């Protein structure tokens, strides 16, 4: 079953690049994963169709609010570590998301 990961930042620019790198990493590893990037205002409309939400580090202050909105969907919400985000580490972001999904028992 496809795992659906969403990355969130302001306009979706830097997270768009990061999502692209994570998709490449997933393809290279033969994983059935989709990675999308959306702006913060769009994210809530996708809660019912994604498995995990990763916030850019500059949105760490929104984590609790997003987690509260995502709770009815059993949706984990994490903040991407600054270094990982800054390096556009798609492999790291993919591993972070999949590890959290495994912990949540949704893999």
C-alpha positions as CSV (number, residue, x, y, z in Angstrom):
1,X,0.0,0.0,0.0
2,X,1.3,3.4,-1.0
3,X,2.6,5.6,1.9
4,X,1.6,9.3,1.4
5,X,4.0,11.8,2.9
6,X,3.3,15.6,2.8
7,X,5.9,18.3,3.4
8,X,4.7,21.7,4.5
9,X,6.4,25.1,4.2
10,X,5.4,28.6,3.2
11,X,4.9,28.6,-0.5
12,X,6.0,25.0,-1.0
13,X,9.3,26.0,-2.8
14,X,12.1,24.6,-0.7
15,X,9.9,21.7,0.5
16,X,9.1,21.1,-3.2
17,X,12.8,20.5,-3.9
18,X,13.0,18.3,-0.8
19,X,9.9,16.3,-1.8
20,X,11.5,15.8,-5.3
21,X,14.7,14.4,-3.6
22,X,12.7,12.2,-1.3
23,X,10.7,10.8,-4.3
24,X,14.0,10.0,-6.0
25,X,15.2,8.3,-2.9
26,X,12.0,6.2,-2.6
27,X,12.2,5.2,-6.2
28,X,15.9,4.2,-5.9
29,X,15.0,2.1,-2.8
30,X,12.0,0.5,-4.6
31,X,9.5,1.9,-2.1
32,X,5.8,2.6,-2.8
33,X,5.7,6.1,-1.5
34,X,4.4,9.5,-2.7
35,X,5.9,12.7,-1.4
36,X,4.0,16.0,-2.0
37,X,4.8,19.5,-0.9
38,X,2.1,22.1,-0.1
39,X,1.9,25.5,1.5
40,X,0.8,25.7,5.1
41,X,-2.7,27.0,4.3
42,X,-3.5,24.1,1.9
43,X,-2.4,21.2,4.2
44,X,-5.5,20.7,6.3
45,X,-7.6,19.8,3.3
46,X,-5.3,16.8,2.7
47,X,-5.4,15.3,6.2
48,X,-7.8,12.5,5.1
49,X,-5.6,11.4,2.2
50,X,-2.0,11.4,3.7
51,X,-0.2,9.2,6.2
52,X,2.2,11.7,7.7
53,X,2.8,15.4,7.7
54,X,6.4,16.9,7.9
55,X,6.7,20.6,8.7
56,X,9.7,22.7,7.6
57,X,11.8,23.8,10.7
58,X,10.5,27.4,10.3
59,X,7.0,26.1,11.0
60,X,8.0,24.3,14.3
61,X,5.7,26.8,16.1
62,X,2.7,25.4,14.2
63,X,3.4,21.8,15.2
64,X,1.0,21.6,18.1
65,X,-1.8,23.4,16.2
66,X,-1.4,21.1,13.2
67,X,-1.1,18.0,15.4
68,X,-4.4,19.0,17.1
69,X,-6.1,19.4,13.7
70,X,-4.6,16.1,12.4
71,X,-5.5,14.1,15.5
72,X,-8.9,12.9,14.3
73,X,-7.1,11.4,11.2
74,X,-4.5,9.6,13.3
75,X,-1.9,11.6,11.4
76,X,1.6,12.0,12.8
77,X,3.0,15.5,12.5
78,X,6.8,16.0,12.8
79,X,9.2,18.9,12.3
80,X,12.0,18.2,9.9
81,X,15.4,18.8,11.6
82,X,17.1,22.0,10.4
83,X,20.2,20.3,9.1
84,X,18.2,17.8,7.1
85,X,16.0,20.6,5.6
86,X,19.0,22.8,4.9
87,X,20.8,20.1,3.1
88,X,17.7,19.1,1.2
89,X,18.3,15.5,2.5
90,X,15.6,13.5,0.7
91,X,17.0,10.2,1.9
92,X,16.9,11.5,5.5
93,X,13.4,12.9,5.2
94,X,12.2,9.6,3.7
95,X,13.8,7.6,6.5
96,X,12.4,10.0,9.2
97,X,8.8,9.7,7.8
98,X,9.0,5.9,7.4
99,X,10.5,5.4,10.8
100,X,7.7,7.4,12.4
101,X,5.0,5.5,10.4
102,X,6.5,2.3,11.6
103,X,6.4,3.5,15.2
104,X,2.8,4.5,14.8
105,X,2.0,1.1,13.4
106,X,0.7,2.3,10.1
107,X,3.3,0.7,7.8
